Amino acid sequence: MPFQPDYPVPPERTPYTFTADPQPNGVRVGCLMLHGFMGSPTSSRPMAQFLAQNGVTVHCPLLPGHGEFPRRMYKISRRAWIAEAEEALAHIRPMCDQLFLMGHSMGNVLGAHLVNSVGGFQGMIMLVPVYELPDKRLKLMRWLRYVMPWFYPYKMKKMRPLVKERVHDFDPTIDFDDPEVQAWLPQATRIPTGALAEMVAMVFWGRTLWPRLNLPALLFEGGKDRAVPAGSIPNIYELLPGQEKTLQSLPDAGHEMMRPFDPAHKQVWATIVRFMGQHSDLVIAQPDS
C-alpha cells in the first residue's frame, strides 16, 4: 500500500500520476520518477506534465518522511524508501508496455535498485545522481545518530543558502529578514541525524549498484549544483557497464535542473524526450518545447 503521511502535505508535494494516450501503434510508454532526499513530487511535476503531453505516462510517489519539513524523517529507515519505490513500480507497471526509470539525486539509487532487482526498463534517466557526499563530515552521522538526535544545518553559515532555498521552495512568501522567522528557522529546519545516516548509507549502496546498471542511460550534471559535489557524476558514468550511455553537462544548471525556474529546464526536458524516443516506440511530437 502506498505511503500515507500522518502529517499535512501541501497538494503540490503529494504523489502524482499523469496518464498519456497510447502511441499510434497502441504501445503505452511510461516513466517511473523517484525524487531525492528531502525532495518531493513537486520538483518533477511540471516536467511530468510535459512528458504526458508528449505521450509518456508518469508516476512519482512520495517517499516516507518527505513532503514537509525534514523533522518528519525522524525514525524513518531507508528500507521504507526502498519499499515505497517498489510499491510505485507495482503501481505504474500495469499501465505501460515500455517503461523508463528516472531518478533525481538520491532517487537514482532507488532506481538503480529497481533496475538491478526487477529489470524490464527501456532506459534510465539520471538527474544529478549522487556519488560523493556534499560534506565528508556527514560520514560521522553513522555514530552521532546514537548520541545526537538532531542536526541543525541553519546554524552552519556554509549551509544557510541551501537551507533557505529549501524553505523558500516550501513557502515562497516567507520573509527571511523577519526576526520571528530567523528565530524559527533553526528548529524548523533541523534534520534527524538518523535520516542523514540513512542517506549516507544510500549513497554508498549506490556505488555497489552502478557497475551492474546495464541499460541505456542518460546522466545530467549541473555546474551550479549545491548538493552534488562538482565533478563526481563522471565517476558514475565510468562505472556504468553499458555502451549506450550519455553524460550531459550543463554549466548553468543547478541541483533541480528539471524545474521551470532553472534556465536549463527546457534543454533537460527536450533531451529526455529525445532519449525516450530513441529507446522506445514513443513518437516525438514536440521535442523542443
N, C-alpha and C positions, 0 to 999 in steps of 0.2 A: 504494500500500500504506500502511495506517495507520502512524503513528509508533510505533516500537518503542524505548523508552528502554533505554540500556545502563547504567542506574543503578537502584538499588532505589526503587520507588514503592509506598507503602502502598496496600492494596487499595481503600480508600475514595476514593483520588485517581485511580484508573485510569478509563479510558473506560467509559461505561455505555450500554446500550440497554434501555429498558423498553417492552415491546410491549403495546398495548391491543387489545381486540377491536374489530372494525368497528362503525360506527353501525348503528342499526336498518335503515337503507336500504342498508347494505352499504358505505358510504363509509368509507375509512380516513383518519383525521385524525392528523397528526403535527407534531412540532416539532423543529427543529434548535437545540440550545443551544450557545453558544460562550462559554467562560469568558474572563476577562481576564488582564492582565499579572500574573504571579506568583500567579495563581489556579490552580484545578484543578476537575475534575468534582465534587469533594466539596461545593463550595458550593451546587450546584443539585440534588444527588442526592435529598434529601428532597422538594423541590418536584416533581421529575420523577416520583417515585413517586406523589405526589398527583395529578398530571396524568394519569398512566397509569390510576389508579383511576377517573378521570373521563373516560376514553375517548380519551386522547391518547398516541400512541406518541412517546417522546422519546429522542433520541440526543445524547450530548455526547462529543466527542473530548478527548484530552489534547494540548495544544499542545507542540511540541518545546521541550525545556529546562525544562519545568514538571513539577510533581508532587513535587518535593523542594525542597531549599534553592536559592536563586536562583543560586548559583555554577554550576549546571548549564546556565545560559543562555550560558555563555562561547562565543563564536564562532557563536552562533545568529542567523541572519538573519530579518528579518520575512518574507522570501519563504517560509521554512519554515512560518511560522504561516499564511500565506495558502494554501499548498499543502495543509496539514492541514485547513483549513476546507473547501476544495474537495473533498478526499477524504471528509470527513464527510458532505457533502451528497450525494455519489455513493452513500454507504452507506445513507442513510435514504430518499432519494427513491423507490426502487422499493418501499418498504414503505408508502407513503402516496399517497392520491389528492388530498388537500388538505394543504398544508404551511405551517407558520408558521416564522418565524425569531425566535429570542430571543438577545440578547447581554447580557453583563454587562461594564460598564466598557469596556475596550479591545476586548472581543469584539464590541461593536456596530460597530466599524469593519470588522472582518472580515465581519460580517453585511451591512453596507451594500454592501460589495464584491460579495458573492454576489447580493444583490437586484438591483444595477445591472448586473452582468455576465451573470447567468443568468436571473433572474426566475422567475415562476411561483409566487410566495408569496401566501398569503391575507392576510398582515399581518405586522408586526414589533413585537415587544415589546422595549423598550429599557430595561434596568435600569441606572440611573446611567451613561448614556453620557458619554464624555469629550469635552470641547471645549477646556478650558483645562488647562494643566499644573499639578499641585499646588504646584510651586515653579518660578518663572521661570528659576532658575539651571540647571535641567535642560537648557535650550537649549544650554548650553556643552558638553554631552556629545558633541555632533557633532564637536567638535575635541579634547576631552580624551581620547576613546577611543584616540587615537593616541599619547598620552604618559602616560596614567594608566589602566592596565587595570582597576583595581578602585575601587569606591566603597563607603565604609563608613558606611551610614546610622545605625548604632547609636552612632557617635561624635558624632552631632548630637543635642543634647538635644531639639530640636523633633520629631524623627522617632522617638525611642525608643518612645513609646506605640504607634505603628503597627507598628514592628518587633516589639515584644513581643506585640502582638495576632496577628501572622502566625506567630510562633514558637509561641505557646501553642496556636494552631489546629493546628499540625503535631504538637505533643506537649503535650497538656493536663496532663501530670504534671510538667512542668518547673518547677523552683524558681528564680525569678529572684533570690532572695536568697542562693543558694549561690555562694560565691566562685569556684568552678571554672566554674560556668555563666556568671558575669559575665566571666570571662577568655576563655571560649569564644565568647561571643556576637558580638563584632565580626568575627571571622574567619568564623564560620559563616554570618552574615547578609550578608556582602559581596555586592555586585551587580556584574557586569561592566559597565563604562561603555559598552561596545559595545551591550549589551542595552538599557540606558537610552536610548541614542541611537536604537535601532530603535523603541522605544516612542514617543519624541518624534516620530519620523517618521510613525508610525501616527496619532498624534493630529492632526497637520497634514494628513495624507492624508484623514482623516475629514472635514475641512472642505470638501474638494472633492467629497465623496460625498453629504453631507446634502442639498444642493439638488436632487439627482437622485433622491432616495428617495421616489418617488411611489406609495405604497400605504398602506392603513390602518396607523396607528402608535399605539402606547401607550407613553408615556415615564414613567419614575419618577425622582424626585429625593428624597434624604433630607436632613433638616435637621441630622443629626449625622454626615454623611459626612466622613471624614477624608482621603479620597483624591481626590474630585472637588470642586473649588472651589465654594463656595456661590454660587448664582445663575448658574452657567454653562450649565446644561442648557436653560433657556429660549432660549438662543441657537440651539441645535439645533432646538428646536420651531419657531422662527420661520423657519428655513431650509427646513424640510420643505415641499414644494410641494403636497402633497395636502390635501384638505379634511377627510378623516376622520382626525383626529389628536387625541390627548388627553394632557395633561400632568398627572400625578398627583403632588402634593407631599405628602410625609409628614414632618412636623416631627420626630417621634421616631425616624425610621428612620436606620440607618447605611449604610455602603457595601455591606454584604452583607445587605440587607433581606429577601432571599428565604430566609434561613436560619432554622431554628426558634428560635435564641437571640435573634433580633431581634423586638421587640414588634410590629412591623408585618407580620410574615411572613404571618399569616392573611389580612389585608386584601390583601396583594400577590397571594397565591395565588388568592383568590376573584376579584379584579379581572381577573387574567389569564384565568381560565376564562370569565368573562362576555364578555371581549373576543373570545376564540376562538369562543364560541357565536354572537356577533353576526356573525362574518365567515366562518363555515363551516357545515357540516352537523352540528357537534357538538351533541349533546343534553346539556344541563346537568343532571346528576343531583344533585350536592352543591355548589352554588356557594358556600355559606358555611361549608364545613367548615374 
